[in-house]
Amino acid sequence: MAERWVRLELDVAAFDGERFASYVRGCQAAGLRLTTLAELGDTPEHRRALYELNKECSADIPERGEFFSYEEFVRRRFDDPSYDPRGVVLALDGDAWVGWRPPRGTARSR
């Protein structure tokens, strides 16, 4: 089985945040709060919640197959040398985790 990873980079110095401000305001107007895993706390409980959200969000990917076990997810996500909880952006509706943008790859949401 072959696996493809896409590594994305963002030049923070050249990033035009204002270009995306209307999307942020729209989310906030809808009652969503954007935060990071670092801001919430990179705890075992939050890592498990991220796994559950990722598993749910991945369910609609065509030909995805069975989702990784939690142990495999930990190895692929948290044990990766590039892992930084400041790059895991979460959308919360109250206390419910409803979407996320991983530090690499494509956006995911429920």
C-alpha contacts under 8 A as a table, 3 or more apart, distances in Angstrom:
res1	aa1	res2	aa2	distance
5	W	105	G	7.48
6	V	104	R	6.93
6	V	105	G	5.75
7	R	104	R	5.65
7	R	105	G	6.63
8	L	104	R	5.55
8	L	105	G	6.82
9	E	104	R	8.00
10	L	15	F	7.29
11	D	14	A	5.47
11	D	15	F	6.06
12	V	15	F	5.01
16	D	19	R	5.71
16	D	20	F	7.72
17	G	20	F	5.53
17	G	21	A	6.32
18	E	21	A	4.88
18	E	22	S	7.82
19	R	22	S	7.47
20	F	23	Y	5.50
20	F	24	V	6.71
21	A	24	V	5.10
21	A	25	R	6.14
22	S	25	R	5.02
22	S	26	G	6.02
23	Y	26	G	5.01
23	Y	27	C	6.28
24	V	27	C	5.18
24	V	28	Q	6.20
25	R	28	Q	5.01
25	R	29	A	5.98
26	G	29	A	5.04
26	G	30	A	6.24
27	C	30	A	5.11
27	C	31	G	6.53
27	C	32	L	5.22
27	C	33	R	7.23
28	Q	31	G	5.07
28	Q	32	L	4.91
28	Q	33	R	5.98
28	Q	34	L	7.95
29	A	32	L	7.23
31	G	93	D	6.39
31	G	94	G	7.79
32	L	91	A	6.20
32	L	92	L	5.48
32	L	93	D	4.87
32	L	94	G	7.31
33	R	91	A	5.62
33	R	92	L	5.09
33	R	93	D	6.50
33	R	94	G	7.72
34	L	89	V	6.82
34	L	90	L	5.64
34	L	91	A	4.71
34	L	92	L	6.38
35	T	39	E	6.44
35	T	40	L	7.27
35	T	89	V	5.70
35	T	90	L	5.32
35	T	91	A	6.63
35	T	92	L	7.76
36	T	39	E	5.16
36	T	40	L	6.37
36	T	85	P	6.80
36	T	86	R	5.67
36	T	87	G	6.82
36	T	88	V	5.40
36	T	89	V	4.41
36	T	90	L	5.58
37	L	40	L	5.10
37	L	41	G	5.77
37	L	42	D	5.70
37	L	46	H	7.56
37	L	85	P	5.07
37	L	86	R	6.21
37	L	87	G	7.73
37	L	88	V	5.62
37	L	89	V	6.63
37	L	90	L	7.02
38	A	41	G	5.01
38	A	42	D	5.53
38	A	85	P	4.79
38	A	86	R	4.96
38	A	88	V	7.78
39	E	42	D	7.99
39	E	86	R	7.45
40	L	46	H	7.95
41	G	46	H	7.17
42	D	46	H	6.25
42	D	47	R	6.72
42	D	85	P	6.57
43	T	46	H	5.17
43	T	47	R	6.12
44	P	47	R	5.05
44	P	48	R	6.22
45	E	48	R	5.17
45	E	49	A	6.26
46	H	49	A	4.86
46	H	50	L	6.09
47	R	50	L	5.03
47	R	51	Y	6.26
48	R	51	Y	4.99
48	R	52	E	6.30
48	R	70	Y	7.74
49	A	52	E	5.09
49	A	53	L	6.17
49	A	97	W	7.94
50	L	53	L	5.08
50	L	54	N	6.00
51	Y	54	N	5.07
51	Y	55	K	6.02
51	Y	70	Y	6.83
51	Y	73	F	7.04
52	E	55	K	5.05
52	E	56	E	6.21
53	L	56	E	5.15
53	L	57	C	6.05
53	L	97	W	7.11
53	L	98	V	7.43
53	L	99	G	7.31
53	L	110	R	7.99
54	N	57	C	5.07
54	N	58	S	5.98
54	N	108	R	7.56
55	K	58	S	5.24
55	K	59	A	6.41
55	K	67	F	6.28
55	K	68	F	7.99
56	E	59	A	5.36
56	E	110	R	7.19
57	C	60	D	6.78
57	C	99	G	7.92
57	C	108	R	6.03
57	C	109	S	5.78
57	C	110	R	5.43
58	S	61	I	5.52
58	S	64	R	7.39
58	S	67	F	7.65
58	S	108	R	7.75
59	A	64	R	7.25
59	A	67	F	7.91
60	D	64	R	7.80
61	I	64	R	5.33
64	R	67	F	7.48
68	F	71	E	7.85
68	F	72	E	5.73
68	F	73	F	5.90
69	S	72	E	5.20
69	S	73	F	6.21
70	Y	73	F	4.98
70	Y	74	V	6.15
71	E	74	V	5.14
71	E	75	R	6.32
72	E	75	R	5.01
72	E	76	R	6.11
73	F	76	R	5.09
73	F	77	R	5.73
73	F	78	F	7.62
74	V	77	R	5.28
74	V	78	F	5.02
74	V	79	D	6.17
75	R	78	F	6.03
75	R	79	D	4.84
75	R	80	D	6.76
76	R	79	D	6.20
76	R	80	D	5.92
77	R	80	D	5.66
77	R	83	Y	6.57
78	F	83	Y	5.72
79	D	83	Y	7.07
80	D	83	Y	5.48
83	Y	87	G	7.97
83	Y	103	P	7.83
84	D	87	G	5.64
84	D	88	V	7.33
84	D	103	P	7.82
85	P	88	V	5.30
86	R	89	V	7.42
87	G	102	P	6.90
87	G	103	P	4.86
88	V	100	W	7.09
88	V	101	R	6.09
88	V	102	P	5.08
88	V	103	P	5.46
89	V	100	W	5.48
89	V	101	R	5.16
89	V	102	P	6.62
89	V	103	P	7.75
90	L	97	W	6.98
90	L	98	V	7.68
90	L	99	G	5.80
90	L	100	W	4.29
90	L	101	R	6.50
91	A	97	W	6.10
91	A	98	V	5.64
91	A	99	G	4.85
91	A	100	W	5.79
92	L	95	D	6.15
92	L	96	A	5.47
92	L	97	W	4.64
92	L	98	V	5.59
92	L	99	G	7.10
93	D	96	A	5.18
93	D	97	W	6.48
93	D	98	V	6.45
98	V	109	S	6.31
98	V	110	R	5.74
99	G	108	R	6.05
99	G	109	S	3.88
99	G	110	R	5.74
100	W	107	A	6.56
100	W	108	R	5.43
100	W	109	S	5.80
101	R	106	T	6.95
101	R	107	A	4.57
101	R	108	R	5.74
101	R	109	S	7.85
102	P	105	G	6.44
102	P	106	T	7.07
102	P	107	A	6.60
102	P	108	R	7.63
